[in-house]
Amino acid sequence: MRFSFSNKRFQDLSEQQMLALAISSEEDDARIYRGYAEHLRPDFPDSAAVFDGMATEEDEHRQRLIDRHKARFGDVIPLIRREHIAGYYHRRPIWLVENLGLDRIRAEAEAMERDAQAFYLAAAAKTTDAETRRLLGDLAAAEAGHQAAASDLEARHLGGEARETEDRTARRQFLLTWVQPGLAGLMDGSVSTLAPIFATAFATQDTWTTFLVGLAASVGAGISMGFTEAASDDGQLSGRGSPIKRGFASGIMTTVGGLGHALPYLITDFWTATVIAIAVVFVELWAIAWIQNRYMETPFWRATLQVVCGGALVFGAGVLIGSG
């Protein structure tokens, strides 16, 4: 949100300017809803239909406002937008919202309607002119009706089965785009860095050297995993989503997995740092097993065998190599 000392204050708007602001706001909201609809249409056609209907409602409100402006002030509508008003509610750019998933878009749309209604109510309460008060009251009622219409549209297009289907699709997309690559990165970072970190620790018994090796291994593995994930699949055929999102998820979680048991070696006492690092490894491995069971529906015993036992073997190899 941008603020400028040159922006006009809401309480200083004239009746014509307030009406012009309402017209431009309705136009912007219709465009936002159509943007949501186009973004959702491939995977969530029923929700896209809801936003198409909401955009149509906004167009109807805008036309009513334009007709009212013509009747009171003529055909020339002043150019005034949200960003011209100090303290006026702003809409988030669509690209910041649409990437956050179906539920986030639905919540944003609800907030948009509440903001618009609050604006009209505040404007109606501010004016002392009877005709203007009636006009702004009509606008507030229109927004309240729009919220009711949005609920009707959602009930019409998103019945129980349709909504459940879309929610399952959204969950699947979340798992494929974020959880799966993030989990793979966490596993790789947690397990693959065990051997070099603990081999260095027991070979040198120098905490700072061990930390530097762990830091280098974690960051290097994160960069490698991130680029590999992003380059391996563009998501067009597999439906796994944006390669950039998957690359960030995998790279960041790989780095986090390695840093978890590298950071304790910032402690200068070797055995204290090592005991804490081993405890962190224990927590990391069981957390990975839980995530596999919770989100990927892997049987807990199999996840435990794959992660905990495998990690224990890598850890033991690192200790043996370092001690030798």
Secondary structure, DSSP 8 states (H G I E B T S, - for coil): ----TTSEEGGG--HHHHHHHHHHHHHHHHHHHHHHHHHHTTT-HHHHHHHHHHHHHHHHHHHHHHHHHHHHH-S------GGGEET------HHHHGGG-HHHHHHHHHHHHHHHHHHHHHHHHH---HHHHHHHHHHHHHHHHHHHHHHHHHHHH--HHHHHHHHHHHHHHHIIIIIHHHHHHHHHHHHHTHHHHHHHHHHH--HHHHHHHHHHHHHHHHHHHHHHHHHH--STTT----HHHHHHHHHHHHHHHHHHTTGGGGSSSHHHHHHHHHHHHHHHHHHHHHHHHHHS---HHHHIIIIIIHHHHHHHHHHHHHH-
